[in-house]
C-alpha cells in the first residue's frame, strides 16, 4: 500500500513538473495543438495548390498534344495529295540530310584529344573532343545497336558514344545515333542500353525528321484553313 502511494505521489510530482516547464516556456498544450493545426492546414493548402497547378499543366500538355496531332495529320495528308508541297518537303528534307551528313563527318574526323594552354604556357589542359576515346566501348555500343536494326532495313545506321557528362541521346536523319557517356554511366545492363538505342533508331526508321520538316511548312496553310 505504501509503495502504491509513493508511486502515485511520484507521478503526480512528475506531471506538475512537466506543466511547470510548459508554463515556464510560455507555451501550453492548447497553444501547441493550435500551432500543429495551423501547420497542417498550411500544408494541406500548399498540397491543394500544387495539385491544381499539376492539373492545369496536364490540361495544357493535353491541349498541345491534340494540336500537334491535328497539324501532323494535316501535314501528312497534304504531303500525299499536294505534289507541289511534297516536292518542297522532299527538297528541304534532302538539305537537312546533307547538313547532318556533314555533321556526322565532323564528329567522326575530329581529334579525340586536344592540348590547350588557357592562360600560362606552363599549364596544359587536355580537352576531350566529341567521341568517347575508348574503342572497346564504341564497338560494343555499335554492335548492340546494329542487332536492333531490322534485317530488311534500307537505311544505314551507326551508333556512337559521345564524351559528355550530361545524360542525353540524339539521332541524325542520316542514321547516326549518338549516346553520351553520361547516359551510358547511368545504365545498369545491356537491356537498358538496347532500349535507349531502339528508341533513337525509331526516329530514323519512322522518318520523324521528315515529319519535323513537314509540320512548319504546313503551318501557314493549316492556319488559313482553320
Secondary structure by P-SEA (a helix, b strand, c coil): caaaaaaaaaaaaaaaaaaaaaaaacccaaaaaaaaaaaaaaaaaaaaaaaaaaaaaaaaaaaaaaaaaaaaaaaaaaaaccaaaaaaaaaaaaaaaaaaaaaaaaaaccccbbbbbcccccbbbbbbccccccaaaaaaaaaaaaaaccccccbbbbbbbcccccccccccccbbbbbcaaaaaacccaaaaaaaaaaaaaaaaaaaaaaaaaaaaaaaaaaaac
